[in-house]
């Protein structure tokens, strides 16, 4: 099944992007609430509308889990005498992924419910209950994001470990959510369909947020590399070398440029952080860069003979377009259902 791993890596990447868009909306709202950001009231309902993507992510998760070796290539070596630790027990993997997904959906659903109640009930009890559930969101995001990082990326190459990989993974995907949300706000604002338009300074805040996450992403990425390179750990460097020097070299430099060089060199200049067009263009680079990053880590876990440049096969294109189409339809329905955009 290794021959088809490259194509299934595209579906895995689409799943992770969809999942973290759903996670990102509620997490973003919770962070703004805990930080007492007054501008949260202008965007938090729009952000939470991304939770409509959870059912889509759930279906993609079941498809990936049902495909076994096509999704998790290490399964093909499990019966060949290769020693795999307990984390690579496939029954355990399926159970923890399904249970973890259900628990996080319930937790995030409660946040949305209590956020709505806090809007219509200003009593101490309602506000306190909402604050308490908001406090749980970062812990849920970190715990669940760590499990997803280990299962769908880090342990794809048995024996390869990084103490900071989980933080690198879910922080990178939050970086991606901020970028996508910025693009979402830009085009929604231009469409004139918003029932309650937001102030233009929101783009400046999003730009500052993206710049901060760009710097943090760079730190977390190179923290892993420096430990392995400086500590002279050749076994750990194999995965990095495969990405940088072998078949994925172009994609490695591309996502590095899209997620660090372009955002940092653009957003450090104050005038650019006040220009919605420039901010949105930078967000586009971060979004594409994250997709490439996810694919690079997943497909690069095996020999370069078994993966290909993404979007060069009909499977890649069709699957990705279907996922985008269904997500777009779901978001449109959610925005209309909750009265966030004008019905046409």
C-alpha positions, 0 to 999 in steps of 0.5 A: 500500500506504500505506492498509494501513500502519497495520494492518501497523504493529500486526504490526510492533509485535507482532514487536518486543515478542516479539523483545525479550522473547526478547532480554531474558531472556538479556540480563537474566541476562547483566547480573546475572551480570556484575554478580555479583548473587547474586539471579540464581540465583533468577530466571535460569532463568525469565528464559532461558525467554523464549528460546522466543519466538525461533522465533515472532519469527523467523516474524513477521520472515519475514512482515514481510519478505515483505510488502515495501511493506506493512511498509516504506512507503518501498519505494513511493517507491523507483521514483518518482525519490526518492533513497534511500541504500544502507541502504534497499536492500531486498535488503540489508535482508532479508539483514542482518535474517535473518543478524543474527537467526540470529547472535543466536539462536546467540549467545544459545543458547550462553549458555543452554547454558553457563549450564546447564553452569556449574550442573552443572560448577563447574570453572574451565574451565566457569565461565570459558567461561560468563563469556566468553560472558556478556561477549559478550551486551551487545555482541550486544544493542547491535549487533543492537538497533541494526540492528533500531532503524534498519530497523523504526523510524528509517529508516521515514522516509527522511532522518530520523536520530538519533545516539542513536535505537538506544540509545533503542530497545533501552533502551526495550525492555529497560525493557519486558522488566523490566516484563513479567518483573515481571508474569510473576514476580508471577502465577507466584508467586501461582499456587503452581506454581513448583518453586523459589519465589523470595524476596519481596525480588526484587520490590524489586530489580525495582522499583529496576531499573525505576526506573533504566531509567525515568530512563535512558529519559527521558534518551535520549528527550529527548536527541534532542528537545532536540538537534533543537529547540534546534539549530533543525533543522526537517526533523528536528522533522517526525517529532516534531511529527507525533507530538505535534500531529497524529493521534498526539498522544494516543498520544504523551502516553499513552506518555510518561505510562505510561513516565515520569510514572507509574513515576517518581512511584510508584517514587521512594517507598521503600514502593512499591518494597516492595509487589509489587502496586503494583510490578506495576501500574506494570510494567503501565503500562510494558508498555502504554506501550512497545507504544504507543510502538513503534506511534507511532514506526512508524506516525507515519513517514508522513502521518496519513491512512494510519494509525489508532488501534490495536486499532480494526480486526479485523485489529489485534485478531486478529493481536495475540491470535494472537501473544499466544496462541502466545507464551503456549503457548510459554512454558507448554511451556518452563516445563514442559519445563525443570522450572521449574513443577509439571506439572498 
